[in-house]
């Protein structure tokens, strides 16, 4: 065996252990997925049975209501359409249908408009005057923070010296 292709034994063992770990993790994942799927199927079956029971119960209630005397009608109150929040229960007009080529054209146009606006925004953001303005503002902020830090240090030193003087006087 030549020195070029020699693989240290510990490296081979390490790779073998990694592969075994990967296989074990895959098997564990498959077991977990199978259990979760079985549980989900049980829950769906129970929900389906419950939905069927509720459907039969609802049908019985409707039959009883139809068989009984009609209830006295409650006078409908006049609703102010200005305060209508939702149109739930009212029929909605059908959405306009576009033929395939017109729909594809619309999608392409919208995509092109979005791409163009993105490019325009990037061009504006990366313009030299914008970068210079940002650089200027950054320098100004750094100077301000340095100045503030120096003032804070001076104030802290003054307070410390005052406490030292008070302790010496006392």
C-alpha positions in Angstrom: 0.0 0.0 0.0 1.4 3.4 -0.9 1.4 6.4 1.3 -0.8 8.4 -1.1 -3.9 6.3 -0.6 -3.5 5.3 3.0 -6.4 6.2 5.2 -5.9 6.4 9.0 -7.9 3.7 10.8 -9.4 6.2 13.1 -10.8 8.2 10.1 -12.4 5.1 8.7 -13.9 4.2 12.0 -15.2 7.8 12.4 -16.8 7.7 9.0 -18.3 4.3 9.7 -19.7 5.6 13.0 -21.1 8.7 11.3 -22.9 6.5 8.7 -24.3 4.2 11.4 -25.5 7.3 13.3 -27.1 8.6 10.2 -28.8 5.3 9.5 -30.0 5.1 13.1 -31.4 8.6 13.0 -33.2 7.9 9.7 -34.8 4.7 11.2 -35.8 6.6 14.3 -37.3 9.4 12.1 -39.2 6.9 10.1 -40.7 5.3 13.2 -41.7 8.7 14.6 -43.3 9.7 11.2 -45.2 6.4 11.0 -46.5 6.8 14.6 -47.5 10.4 14.0 -49.3 9.4 10.7 -51.1 6.6 12.5 -52.2 9.0 15.3 -53.3 11.5 12.7 -55.4 8.9 10.8 -57.0 7.9 14.1 -57.9 11.5 14.9 -59.3 12.1 11.4 -61.4 9.0 11.6 -62.7 10.0 15.0 -63.5 13.5 13.7 -65.3 12.0 10.7 -67.4 9.8 12.9 -68.2 12.8 15.1 -69.1 14.9 12.0 -71.5 12.2 10.8 -73.1 12.1 14.3 -73.5 15.9 14.3 -74.9 15.7 10.7 -77.6 13.2 11.8 -78.3 15.2 14.9 -78.7 18.4 12.8 -81.1 16.6 10.4 -83.2 15.4 13.4 -83.4 19.0 14.7 -84.4 20.3 11.3 -87.1 17.7 11.0 -88.5 18.6 14.4 -88.5 22.3 13.5 -90.2 21.7 10.2 -92.8 19.5 11.9 -93.6 22.0 14.7 -95.6 25.1 14.3 -93.9 28.0 12.6 -92.4 30.3 15.2 -93.7 33.8 15.5 -91.5 35.9 13.3 -89.4 38.5 14.9 -89.7 41.8 13.1 -86.5 42.4 11.2 -84.8 45.5 12.4 -83.7 48.0 9.9 -80.0 47.9 9.5 -77.9 50.9 8.6 -75.8 49.9 5.7 -73.3 52.5 6.6 -72.3 50.4 9.6 -72.2 47.1 7.8 -68.9 45.5 8.6 -69.2 42.2 6.6 -71.2 40.9 3.8 -71.2 37.4 5.1 -74.2 35.4 3.9 -74.8 37.6 0.9 -74.1 36.1 -2.5 -70.8 37.3 -4.0 -70.4 38.2 -7.7 -68.4 35.7 -9.6 -64.8 36.6 -10.1 -63.9 37.6 -13.7 -62.3 34.8 -15.6 -59.4 35.5 -17.9 -58.4 33.2 -20.7 -55.1 31.4 -20.4 -53.0 33.7 -22.6 -54.4 36.9 -21.0 -53.7 35.5 -17.5 -50.1 34.6 -18.5 -49.6 38.0 -20.0 -50.9 39.6 -16.8 -48.6 37.5 -14.6 -45.6 38.4 -16.8 -46.4 42.1 -16.7 -46.9 42.1 -12.9 -43.6 40.3 -12.5 -41.8 42.7 -14.8 -43.2 45.7 -12.9 -42.0 44.3 -9.6 -38.6 43.5 -11.0 -38.3 47.0 -12.5 -39.3 48.6 -9.3 -36.8 46.5 -7.4 -34.0 47.4 -9.8 -34.9 51.1 -9.6 -34.9 50.9 -5.8 -31.5 49.2 -5.8 -30.0 51.6 -8.3 -31.2 54.5 -6.1 -30.0 52.9 -2.9 -26.6 52.2 -4.4 -26.1 55.6 -6.0 -22.9 57.4 -5.0 -24.7 60.4 -3.5 -26.8 58.0 -1.3 -23.7 56.2 -0.2 -21.9 59.5 0.5 -24.8 60.7 2.6 -24.9 57.5 4.6 -21.1 57.7 5.1 -21.4 61.3 6.3 -24.2 60.4 8.7 -22.2 57.5 10.1 -19.2 59.7 10.7 -21.4 62.3 12.4 -22.9 59.6 14.6 -19.5 58.2 15.5 -18.3 61.7 16.5 -21.4 62.3 18.5 -21.1 59.0 20.4 -17.4 59.6 21.1 -18.2 63.1 22.4 -21.0 61.7 24.6 -18.7 58.9 25.9 -16.0 61.5 26.8 -18.5 63.6 28.6 -19.8 60.6 30.5 -16.3 59.6 31.6 -15.6 63.1 32.8 -18.8 63.2 34.8 -18.0 59.8 36.3 -14.5 60.9 37.3 -15.9 64.1 38.8 -18.4 62.1 40.9 -15.8 59.6 42.0 -13.4 62.4 43.0 -16.2 64.1 44.9 -16.9 60.9 46.8 -13.2 60.5 47.5 -13.1 64.1 48.9 -16.2 63.4 51.0 -14.7 60.2 52.5 -11.4 62.0 53.3 -13.3 64.9 55.0 -15.4 62.6 57.0 
